[in-house]
Amino acid sequence: MSVQAYILIQTEVGKASSVAAAIKSIAGVSLAEGVTGPYDVIMRAEAPSMEEFGRAILTKVQAVPGITRTLTCPVTN
């Protein structure tokens, strides 16, 4: 069973487009788009396990320049 999650991302002013573009290149990411509201980018990703999700996806997302905060929302179905 794989782990899927949406990650809501806040960015520095004017950085949403570059952050979304950088995130799209991370393996396991299926969606990364700019949005309006309290968050600037929403992404969806999938990995074989929670450990792999953290190691292969979250650590790379959090290293993208311009990100100020993330909120991970695992899919529960």
C-alpha positions as CSV (number, residue, x, y, z in Angstrom):
1,M,0.0,0.0,0.0
2,S,1.4,3.4,-1.0
3,V,1.3,6.7,0.9
4,Q,-0.3,9.6,-0.8
5,A,-0.5,13.2,0.5
6,Y,-1.2,16.8,-0.4
7,I,1.3,19.3,0.8
8,L,0.2,22.9,1.2
9,I,3.1,25.3,0.7
10,Q,3.6,29.0,1.7
11,T,6.4,30.8,-0.2
12,E,8.2,34.1,-0.1
13,V,6.5,36.9,-2.0
14,G,6.8,36.3,-5.8
15,K,8.2,32.8,-5.5
16,A,5.2,30.6,-6.1
17,S,5.8,29.9,-9.8
18,S,9.5,29.0,-9.3
19,V,8.7,26.8,-6.3
20,A,6.0,25.0,-8.2
21,A,8.3,24.5,-11.1
22,A,11.1,23.1,-8.9
23,I,8.7,20.8,-7.1
24,K,7.4,19.3,-10.3
25,S,10.8,17.8,-11.0
26,I,10.9,15.8,-7.8
27,A,10.2,12.0,-8.3
28,G,6.9,11.0,-6.8
29,V,5.2,14.4,-7.3
30,S,2.2,14.1,-9.5
31,L,0.9,17.7,-9.1
32,A,2.3,21.1,-8.2
33,E,0.2,24.2,-8.9
34,G,0.0,27.8,-7.7
35,V,-3.2,28.6,-5.8
36,T,-4.7,31.6,-4.0
37,G,-5.5,31.8,-0.3
38,P,-3.4,31.2,2.8
39,Y,-1.1,28.9,0.8
40,D,0.7,29.7,-2.4
41,V,1.3,26.2,-3.9
42,I,-0.5,22.9,-3.5
43,M,1.2,19.6,-4.5
44,R,0.3,15.9,-4.5
45,A,2.8,13.1,-4.1
46,E,3.0,9.4,-3.6
47,A,5.6,7.0,-2.2
48,P,5.7,3.3,-1.2
49,S,5.9,4.0,2.5
50,M,5.8,6.9,5.0
51,E,9.5,6.5,5.6
52,E,10.2,6.7,1.8
53,F,7.8,9.7,1.6
54,G,9.7,11.6,4.2
55,R,13.1,10.7,2.8
56,A,12.5,10.9,-0.9
57,I,9.9,13.7,-1.1
58,L,9.5,15.8,2.0
59,T,13.3,16.4,2.5
60,K,13.6,17.5,-1.1
61,V,10.5,19.8,-1.0
62,Q,11.7,21.5,2.2
63,A,15.1,22.2,0.5
64,V,13.5,24.2,-2.4
65,P,14.5,27.8,-2.1
66,G,11.6,30.2,-1.4
67,I,9.5,27.9,0.8
68,T,8.7,29.4,4.2
69,R,6.2,26.8,5.5
70,T,4.6,23.4,4.6
71,L,1.6,21.5,5.8
72,T,1.4,17.8,4.9
73,C,-2.1,16.3,4.6
74,P,-2.0,12.5,4.1
75,V,-4.8,11.0,2.0
76,T,-6.9,8.6,4.1
77,N,-8.8,6.4,1.6
